[in-house]
Amino acid sequence: MLYWEKHDHDKNRHSWYAVTFGHDLLGDLVLNRSWGSLGLRSRQHRKQPVGSVDELRTWLQIIGTEREAHGYTVVAVG
């Protein structure tokens, strides 16, 4: 799991973004993305099938670069 947070105290906006990956019931490799606001129950979620471990690595790099560009900081890796 990779987990990012973004805190904008001036706008009172505190967001999180998480990525997990694993296999679905059919054994296909799947990338799961979730995001939302800290302290709120509502959140967004997206599942994305990936064809290989190399494709998964590429997506993780892309997502990490996007999150950093939007001001997020990695909080947890595990």
N, CA, C and O atoms as CSV, one atom per row, in Angstrom:
chain,resi,resn,atom,element,x,y,z
A,1,MET,N,N,0.836,-1.182,0.000
A,1,MET,CA,C,0.000,0.000,0.000
A,1,MET,C,C,0.881,1.245,0.000
A,1,MET,O,O,1.912,1.297,0.669
A,2,LEU,N,N,0.457,2.223,-0.751
A,2,LEU,CA,C,1.073,3.546,-0.730
A,2,LEU,C,C,0.010,4.527,-0.266
A,2,LEU,O,O,-1.142,4.448,-0.694
A,3,TYR,N,N,0.392,5.454,0.610
A,3,TYR,CA,C,-0.579,6.382,1.191
A,3,TYR,C,C,0.020,7.779,1.235
A,3,TYR,O,O,1.111,7.980,1.768
A,4,TRP,N,N,-0.709,8.753,0.665
A,4,TRP,CA,C,-0.286,10.146,0.632
A,4,TRP,C,C,-1.296,11.010,1.376
A,4,TRP,O,O,-2.472,10.665,1.484
A,5,GLU,N,N,-0.817,12.135,1.883
A,5,GLU,CA,C,-1.702,13.143,2.466
A,5,GLU,C,C,-1.296,14.516,1.957
A,5,GLU,O,O,-0.141,14.759,1.607
A,6,LYS,N,N,-2.287,15.413,1.928
A,6,LYS,CA,C,-2.058,16.803,1.546
A,6,LYS,C,C,-2.797,17.674,2.548
A,6,LYS,O,O,-3.980,17.465,2.817
A,7,HIS,N,N,-2.089,18.653,3.098
A,7,HIS,CA,C,-2.689,19.560,4.076
A,7,HIS,C,C,-2.535,20.999,3.593
A,7,HIS,O,O,-1.421,21.490,3.415
A,8,ASP,N,N,-3.661,21.663,3.385
A,8,ASP,CA,C,-3.677,23.073,3.026
A,8,ASP,C,C,-4.409,23.797,4.150
A,8,ASP,O,O,-5.633,23.923,4.131
A,9,HIS,N,N,-3.643,24.270,5.126
A,9,HIS,CA,C,-4.233,24.888,6.314
A,9,HIS,C,C,-4.951,26.201,5.994
A,9,HIS,O,O,-5.932,26.545,6.654
A,10,ASP,N,N,-4.471,26.932,4.991
A,10,ASP,CA,C,-5.120,28.196,4.625
A,10,ASP,C,C,-6.548,27.975,4.116
A,10,ASP,O,O,-7.439,28.783,4.380
A,11,LYS,N,N,-6.755,26.885,3.391
A,11,LYS,CA,C,-8.083,26.576,2.852
A,11,LYS,C,C,-8.827,25.549,3.711
A,11,LYS,O,O,-9.945,25.152,3.385
A,12,ASN,N,N,-8.200,25.126,4.803
A,12,ASN,CA,C,-8.772,24.103,5.687
A,12,ASN,C,C,-9.144,22.847,4.888
A,12,ASN,O,O,-10.213,22.265,5.077
A,13,ARG,N,N,-8.244,22.449,4.001
A,13,ARG,CA,C,-8.450,21.284,3.146
A,13,ARG,C,C,-7.386,20.241,3.483
A,13,ARG,O,O,-6.188,20.517,3.406
A,14,HIS,N,N,-7.830,19.056,3.852
A,14,HIS,CA,C,-6.930,17.966,4.233
A,14,HIS,C,C,-7.381,16.707,3.491
A,14,HIS,O,O,-8.459,16.172,3.752
A,15,SER,N,N,-6.553,16.251,2.576
A,15,SER,CA,C,-6.923,15.159,1.683
A,15,SER,C,C,-5.977,13.978,1.824
A,15,SER,O,O,-4.848,14.119,2.294
A,16,TRP,N,N,-6.457,12.813,1.408
A,16,TRP,CA,C,-5.634,11.607,1.400
A,16,TRP,C,C,-5.834,10.867,0.080
A,16,TRP,O,O,-6.837,11.054,-0.610
A,17,TYR,N,N,-4.867,10.029,-0.252
A,17,TYR,CA,C,-4.903,9.230,-1.475
A,17,TYR,C,C,-4.175,7.937,-1.173
A,17,TYR,O,O,-3.059,7.972,-0.656
A,18,ALA,N,N,-4.774,6.798,-1.479
A,18,ALA,CA,C,-4.165,5.498,-1.187
A,18,ALA,C,C,-4.209,4.610,-2.422
A,18,ALA,O,O,-5.159,4.654,-3.202
A,19,VAL,N,N,-3.166,3.804,-2.586
A,19,VAL,CA,C,-3.094,2.842,-3.678
A,19,VAL,C,C,-2.746,1.482,-3.083
A,19,VAL,O,O,-1.787,1.348,-2.323
A,20,THR,N,N,-3.537,0.483,-3.438
A,20,THR,CA,C,-3.234,-0.900,-3.082
A,20,THR,C,C,-3.275,-1.722,-4.363
A,20,THR,O,O,-3.810,-1.280,-5.381
A,21,PHE,N,N,-2.712,-2.905,-4.303
A,21,PHE,CA,C,-2.754,-3.783,-5.468
A,21,PHE,C,C,-2.790,-5.227,-5.001
A,21,PHE,O,O,-2.354,-5.552,-3.897
A,22,GLY,N,N,-3.307,-6.067,-5.844
A,22,GLY,CA,C,-3.424,-7.487,-5.530
A,22,GLY,C,C,-4.151,-8.189,-6.663
A,22,GLY,O,O,-4.269,-7.660,-7.769
A,23,HIS,N,N,-4.631,-9.382,-6.373
A,23,HIS,CA,C,-5.343,-10.168,-7.373
A,23,HIS,C,C,-6.833,-10.204,-7.049
A,23,HIS,O,O,-7.228,-10.277,-5.886
A,24,ASP,N,N,-7.649,-10.153,-8.095
A,24,ASP,CA,C,-9.095,-10.263,-7.890
A,24,ASP,C,C,-9.481,-11.743,-7.815
A,24,ASP,O,O,-8.608,-12.611,-7.794
A,25,LEU,N,N,-10.764,-12.028,-7.775
A,25,LEU,CA,C,-11.241,-13.407,-7.641
A,25,LEU,C,C,-10.874,-14.294,-8.828
A,25,LEU,O,O,-10.821,-15.517,-8.701
A,26,LEU,N,N,-10.624,-13.681,-9.970
A,26,LEU,CA,C,-10.233,-14.444,-11.153
A,26,LEU,C,C,-8.722,-14.591,-11.280
A,26,LEU,O,O,-8.235,-15.218,-12.221
A,27,GLY,N,N,-7.979,-14.018,-10.340
A,27,GLY,CA,C,-6.526,-14.101,-10.364
A,27,GLY,C,C,-5.851,-13.011,-11.162
A,27,GLY,O,O,-4.631,-13.028,-11.323
A,28,ASP,N,N,-6.624,-12.059,-11.667
A,28,ASP,CA,C,-6.046,-10.956,-12.438
A,28,ASP,C,C,-5.466,-9.903,-11.499
A,28,ASP,O,O,-6.019,-9.635,-10.433
A,29,LEU,N,N,-4.355,-9.316,-11.904
A,29,LEU,CA,C,-3.708,-8.263,-11.124
A,29,LEU,C,C,-4.516,-6.974,-11.242
A,29,LEU,O,O,-4.860,-6.541,-12.342
A,30,VAL,N,N,-4.815,-6.364,-10.086
A,30,VAL,CA,C,-5.671,-5.177,-10.052
A,30,VAL,C,C,-5.017,-4.093,-9.200
A,30,VAL,O,O,-4.461,-4.376,-8.139
A,31,LEU,N,N,-5.091,-2.857,-9.672
A,31,LEU,CA,C,-4.625,-1.682,-8.947
A,31,LEU,C,C,-5.855,-0.970,-8.400
A,31,LEU,O,O,-6.772,-0.648,-9.155
A,32,ASN,N,N,-5.881,-0.724,-7.096
A,32,ASN,CA,C,-7.013,-0.059,-6.445
A,32,ASN,C,C,-6.578,1.314,-5.966
A,32,ASN,O,O,-5.572,1.443,-5.269
A,33,ARG,N,N,-7.338,2.347,-6.341
A,33,ARG,CA,C,-7.070,3.717,-5.895
A,33,ARG,C,C,-8.247,4.202,-5.062
A,33,ARG,O,O,-9.404,3.982,-5.421
A,34,SER,N,N,-7.952,4.857,-3.959
A,34,SER,CA,C,-8.985,5.462,-3.116
A,34,SER,C,C,-8.516,6.849,-2.721
A,34,SER,O,O,-7.318,7.078,-2.550
A,35,TRP,N,N,-9.461,7.782,-2.574
A,35,TRP,CA,C,-9.103,9.129,-2.149
A,35,TRP,C,C,-10.295,9.797,-1.497
A,35,TRP,O,O,-11.447,9.414,-1.705
A,36,GLY,N,N,-9.984,10.809,-0.699
A,36,GLY,CA,C,-11.049,11.538,-0.029
A,36,GLY,C,C,-10.488,12.612,0.873
A,36,GLY,O,O,-9.306,12.950,0.803
A,37,SER,N,N,-11.352,13.148,1.726
A,37,SER,CA,C,-10.969,14.191,2.675
A,37,SER,C,C,-10.810,13.582,4.056
A,37,SER,O,O,-11.636,12.776,4.485
A,38,LEU,N,N,-9.756,13.966,4.747
A,38,LEU,CA,C,-9.548,13.481,6.106
A,38,LEU,C,C,-10.697,13.938,6.994
A,38,LEU,O,O,-11.118,15.093,6.929
A,39,GLY,N,N,-11.195,13.044,7.808
A,39,GLY,CA,C,-12.260,13.379,8.735
A,39,GLY,C,C,-13.663,13.214,8.178
A,39,GLY,O,O,-14.637,13.382,8.911
A,40,LEU,N,N,-13.786,12.887,6.889
A,40,LEU,CA,C,-15.101,12.686,6.282
A,40,LEU,C,C,-15.252,11.231,5.850
A,40,LEU,O,O,-14.270,10.579,5.493
A,41,ARG,N,N,-16.461,10.732,5.884
A,41,ARG,CA,C,-16.703,9.339,5.526
A,41,ARG,C,C,-16.721,9.127,4.017
A,41,ARG,O,O,-16.328,8.058,3.550
A,42,SER,N,N,-17.158,10.098,3.254
A,42,SER,CA,C,-17.275,9.902,1.812
A,42,SER,C,C,-15.895,9.822,1.180
A,42,SER,O,O,-14.951,10.486,1.609
A,43,ARG,N,N,-15.805,8.990,0.149
A,43,ARG,CA,C,-14.546,8.844,-0.563
A,43,ARG,C,C,-14.827,8.334,-1.964
A,43,ARG,O,O,-15.931,7.878,-2.261
A,44,GLN,N,N,-13.845,8.413,-2.801
A,44,GLN,CA,C,-13.923,7.897,-4.165
A,44,GLN,C,C,-13.042,6.656,-4.259
A,44,GLN,O,O,-12.092,6.495,-3.494
A,45,HIS,N,N,-13.369,5.789,-5.200
A,45,HIS,CA,C,-12.611,4.549,-5.342
A,45,HIS,C,C,-12.624,4.143,-6.816
A,45,HIS,O,O,-13.632,4.303,-7.505
A,46,ARG,N,N,-11.503,3.621,-7.288
A,46,ARG,CA,C,-11.415,3.143,-8.661
A,46,ARG,C,C,-10.557,1.883,-8.702
A,46,ARG,O,O,-9.474,1.846,-8.118
A,47,LYS,N,N,-11.043,0.849,-9.393
A,47,LYS,CA,C,-10.264,-0.366,-9.636
A,47,LYS,C,C,-9.794,-0.342,-11.080
A,47,LYS,O,O,-10.529,0.049,-11.987
A,48,GLN,N,N,-8.546,-0.771,-11.273
A,48,GLN,CA,C,-7.978,-0.746,-12.614
A,48,GLN,C,C,-7.206,-2.042,-12.847
A,48,GLN,O,O,-6.249,-2.318,-12.124
A,49,PRO,N,N,-7.597,-2.844,-13.836
A,49,PRO,CA,C,-6.825,-4.051,-14.133
A,49,PRO,C,C,-5.478,-3.680,-14.753
A,49,PRO,O,O,-5.385,-2.736,-15.538
A,50,VAL,N,N,-4.448,-4.425,-14.397
A,50,VAL,CA,C,-3.124,-4.237,-14.999
A,50,VAL,C,C,-2.669,-5.579,-15.561
A,50,VAL,O,O,-2.960,-6.631,-14.992
A,51,GLY,N,N,-1.966,-5.536,-16.662
A,51,GLY,CA,C,-1.610,-6.758,-17.365
A,51,GLY,C,C,-0.383,-7.472,-16.860
A,51,GLY,O,O,-0.232,-8.673,-17.089
A,52,SER,N,N,0.508,-6.761,-16.171
A,52,SER,CA,C,1.755,-7.383,-15.723
A,52,SER,C,C,2.331,-6.602,-14.551
A,52,SER,O,O,1.884,-5.500,-14.235
A,53,VAL,N,N,3.329,-7.195,-13.917
A,53,VAL,CA,C,4.008,-6.519,-12.811
A,53,VAL,C,C,4.736,-5.284,-13.325
A,53,VAL,O,O,4.785,-4.265,-12.636
A,54,ASP,N,N,5.300,-5.362,-14.523
A,54,ASP,CA,C,5.975,-4.192,-15.101
A,54,ASP,C,C,4.997,-3.044,-15.336
A,54,ASP,O,O,5.330,-1.884,-15.092
A,55,GLU,N,N,3.797,-3.360,-15.808
A,55,GLU,CA,C,2.779,-2.321,-15.996
A,55,GLU,C,C,2.366,-1.728,-14.650
A,55,GLU,O,O,2.143,-0.522,-14.541
A,56,LEU,N,N,2.265,-2.577,-13.629
A,56,LEU,CA,C,1.936,-2.105,-12.280
A,56,LEU,C,C,2.989,-1.122,-11.786
A,56,LEU,O,O,2.649,-0.068,-11.249
A,57,ARG,N,N,4.265,-1.459,-11.963
A,57,ARG,CA,C,5.352,-0.558,-11.549
A,57,ARG,C,C,5.254,0.782,-12.265
A,57,ARG,O,O,5.427,1.836,-11.654
A,58,THR,N,N,4.977,0.734,-13.553
A,58,THR,CA,C,4.840,1.969,-14.328
A,58,THR,C,C,3.711,2.824,-13.774
A,58,THR,O,O,3.880,4.030,-13.598
A,59,TRP,N,N,2.542,2.208,-13.494
A,59,TRP,CA,C,1.415,2.956,-12.942
A,59,TRP,C,C,1.742,3.543,-11.580
A,59,TRP,O,O,1.357,4.676,-11.290
A,60,LEU,N,N,2.446,2.792,-10.737
A,60,LEU,CA,C,2.805,3.311,-9.414
A,60,LEU,C,C,3.715,4.527,-9.530
A,60,LEU,O,O,3.577,5.481,-8.765
A,61,GLN,N,N,4.647,4.498,-10.486
A,61,GLN,CA,C,5.516,5.654,-10.705
A,61,GLN,C,C,4.718,6.859,-11.204
A,61,GLN,O,O,4.932,7.982,-10.748
A,62,ILE,N,N,3.805,6.624,-12.132
A,62,ILE,CA,C,2.975,7.710,-12.668
A,62,ILE,C,C,2.122,8.328,-11.567
A,62,ILE,O,O,2.057,9.550,-11.434
A,63,ILE,N,N,1.473,7.482,-10.783
A,63,ILE,CA,C,0.607,7.972,-9.705
A,63,ILE,C,C,1.423,8.751,-8.679
A,63,ILE,O,O,0.993,9.812,-8.224
A,64,GLY,N,N,2.600,8.235,-8.308
A,64,GLY,CA,C,3.458,8.932,-7.347
A,64,GLY,C,C,3.873,10.305,-7.847
A,64,GLY,O,O,3.860,11.277,-7.091
A,65,THR,N,N,4.237,10.387,-9.111
A,65,THR,CA,C,4.621,11.666,-9.710
A,65,THR,C,C,3.441,12.640,-9.724
A,65,THR,O,O,3.605,13.825,-9.431
A,66,GLU,N,N,2.252,12.134,-10.067
A,66,GLU,CA,C,1.053,12.985,-10.071
A,66,GLU,C,C,0.728,13.504,-8.672
A,66,GLU,O,O,0.426,14.685,-8.501
A,67,ARG,N,N,0.790,12.638,-7.688
A,67,ARG,CA,C,0.457,13.040,-6.313
A,67,ARG,C,C,1.429,14.110,-5.828
A,67,ARG,O,O,1.006,15.103,-5.236
A,68,GLU,N,N,2.727,13.921,-6.070
A,68,GLU,CA,C,3.717,14.910,-5.651
A,68,GLU,C,C,3.491,16.241,-6.366
A,68,GLU,O,O,3.650,17.303,-5.764
A,69,ALA,N,N,3.122,16.189,-7.646
A,69,ALA,CA,C,2.859,17.417,-8.406
A,69,ALA,C,C,1.661,18.176,-7.841
A,69,ALA,O,O,1.572,19.395,-7.987
A,70,HIS,N,N,0.747,17.462,-7.201
A,70,HIS,CA,C,-0.436,18.087,-6.601
A,70,HIS,C,C,-0.224,18.424,-5.129
A,70,HIS,O,O,-1.170,18.800,-4.436
A,71,GLY,N,N,1.016,18.292,-4.647
A,71,GLY,CA,C,1.324,18.711,-3.283
A,71,GLY,C,C,1.155,17.655,-2.209
A,71,GLY,O,O,1.203,17.977,-1.022
A,72,TYR,N,N,0.958,16.400,-2.596
A,72,TYR,CA,C,0.816,15.324,-1.616
A,72,TYR,C,C,2.188,14.844,-1.144
A,72,TYR,O,O,3.175,14.946,-1.873
A,73,THR,N,N,2.238,14.326,0.073
A,73,THR,CA,C,3.450,13.770,0.662
A,73,THR,C,C,3.192,12.320,1.038
A,73,THR,O,O,2.139,12.000,1.589
A,74,VAL,N,N,4.144,11.439,0.745
A,74,VAL,CA,C,4.009,10.031,1.131
A,74,VAL,C,C,4.043,9.934,2.645
A,74,VAL,O,O,4.953,10.455,3.289
A,75,VAL,N,N,3.047,9.265,3.210
A,75,VAL,CA,C,2.948,9.095,4.658
A,75,VAL,C,C,3.260,7.660,5.049
A,75,VAL,O,O,3.849,7.423,6.103
A,76,ALA,N,N,2.873,6.696,4.214
A,76,ALA,CA,C,3.085,5.288,4.551
A,76,ALA,C,C,3.327,4.467,3.297
A,76,ALA,O,O,2.728,4.705,2.248
A,77,VAL,N,N,4.216,3.498,3.430
A,77,VAL,CA,C,4.479,2.506,2.396
A,77,VAL,C,C,4.481,1.163,3.100
A,77,VAL,O,O,5.180,0.980,4.097
A,78,GLY,N,N,3.715,0.240,2.593
A,78,GLY,CA,C,3.711,-1.061,3.263
A,78,GLY,C,C,2.835,-2.062,2.618
A,78,GLY,O,O,2.744,-3.196,3.087
